[in-house]
Amino acid sequence: MIGINMEEEVFNAKTFLKKSFDDENLYCKLSGLINNVLTERPKDAVELIENYMRKPVEKEKDASIEQTNLAKTQIQLFEKTKEEDVGEGGEFEEEFDIPLPNCAHQSFLFEQAAIGVGREEMQRIFLALKQLIFNHPLTSIRFWGKLFGLEANYIVAEVEFREGEGEDEEEEKEEEKVETSLDDEESDDAPAEENELPKSTWKPPPVVPKEEARTGANKKVYFVCNRPGDTWVKLPHVTPTEINVSRQIRKFLTGSLEAPVLSYPPFPGVEKNYLRAQIARISSSTQISPAGFYMFDDDEEEEEDEIHESYTVNIEFEGLSLRELVEPSMSNWVHHTQHILPQGRCVWYNPYEKPEEDFDEDELEEEEEEAQRNYVPPETGPNLLSSVDGDQSIDEIPAWSVQLSSRVLPEYAITVAKSNRWPGAYAVAKGKFYENVYIGWGQKYIGSGAFTPTQPPPTLEEYNDEGQTQEMDDPTVEEEKVLKEREDEARKAAEEMENVDDEDEDD
């Protein structure tokens, strides 16, 4: 009888605790409190209890709602697509080539190097990449890395489209509209008024165009999303102006692609343009591979002066030993992404050079004289597949640090190269396999000195007339009337002289 009464008492107590008071459930509150204490096991449990009891219930509800929405979004990653169902049924006769990377193997190697995003998140990223392939005609895809933001992070995928696919027709149309509008403004020759103010003869420097798709800094295309399962968003191509301005500022990402980038110098775009510029800079500096993995074509090797822009995989590459890869000089590693010049392009462009077509001899001479006045020496940089040992150090710190993932079992270890210039950039290699990844805040290490923002230009000086202008008192009303009368008399006399001259011509 005593046991039955105790069970009833416990049941009644739990029922009372589960009763809602002002939309709060005391039983759930106490259960969550005990769960936190047992999970975190803090040294001062009393302080944890006090902080937990002060926590508003609305935040807990918002967190649970957010987790529920995230689960609903990511559950779609685990569902089979129509292409997979067709493939299992045997009705799809053609070979369905999916250029998916082996993310499980990459995650295993990244774990040995103590880098990466974790197995669970890597598996979700793999499924998100798989979803991206089914929505776009791609020939290659890989997990580029993860960029941290103040409010949300970015998962970055590096892809290549099939030939003739993925071109930005809308962006090209917008650029054409801008160019035509600028041309219309320049060609607007309105009749000059008598009292029109003088116009400035200053002309802005010519704009350096961006590199075309599949070349230079725009060789690859990048998709981003905040979390695996979210919609992938294609980033626009990067321009030289965006790269140059991003070199002069330091801004943390927020996680919103349309967020403004408030800085000086003013950044020509929003966060998606700034994100694309940072990806281009990081890729150019940190995409490295073992020497010999890639090679130039035989025809290209004969021309020494030619700037190589492409390469092929060396099918005869047998891999380098760990001893060769772990050398501190990094002489057995090469850059397989083109170097970005100070101009903001991988291939230098002369903004003052114009085609000789549609010019007369006189115009050609004028163009040659103008080109000589505005001569700009061409910029050069390391060629493609150049050795990493030529990278500049930072305050006597080498540009790269290389080590083995484990010295206890070196036969199972991998080589890990860490970039000291871009913290968060890594390259791992073992045998015939290598991989690059970036996981960081997207900021470059500038050394021991503090970052100095770009200062605005000095205030313009007053107009220097060199004594040609003298200050005078304003005329009085009477003086203005006398001056106006004299002007009227002079005008009448001139009109009478014109009439006399016309009569003489008629006679």
Buried (B, 14 or more C-beta within 10 A) or exposed (E): EEEEEEEEEEEEEEEEBEEEEEEEBEBBBEEBBEEBBEEEEEEEBEEBBEEBEEEEEEEBEEEEEEEEEBEEBBEEBEEEBEEBEEBEEEEEEEEEEEEBBEBEEBBBBBBBBEBBBEBEBBBBBBBBBBBBBEEBEBEEBBBBBBBBBEEBBBBBBBBBBEEEEBEBEEEEEEEEEEEEEEEEEEEEEEEEEEEEEEEEEEEEEEEBEBBEBBBBBBBBBBBBBBBBBBEBEBBBBBBBBBBBBBBEBEBEBBBBBEBEBEBEEEBBBBBBBBBBBBBBBBBBBBBBBBBBBBBBEEEBEEEEEEBBBEBEEEEEBEBBEBEBBBBEEBEBBBBBBBBBBEBBBBBBBBEBEBEEEEEEEEEEEEBEEEBEEEEBEEEEBBBBBBBBBEBEEBEEEBBBEBBBBEEEEEEEBBBBBBBBBBBBBBBBBBEEBBBBBBBBEBBBBEEEEEEEEEEEEEEEEEEEEEEEEEEEEEEEEEEEEEEEEEEEEEEEEEEEEEEEEEEEEEE
